[in-house]
């Protein structure tokens, strides 16, 4: 029998740190994206999109996939483009995705 070894989670970005970076750099609010270029609804909250796409809880690790753009709304696709423009150097090549820790 082999004794279990300590496992390490793959590298990840802190989701809320990335959101803060994007909001400051692009002068936008991802919880109310109507302040930006594309306005489809009175209230455009990217966090609600993340909750729909991922199983989110405090301490969760989530993946954001570039191909989500194929089925989401234009304003959501614009935010996904921003995430990949800013943090794309950290993508995992095998699945073209960003890996985040979501903790509050």
Order of alpha helices (4+ residues) and beta strands (2+ residues): beta-alpha-alpha-beta-alpha-beta
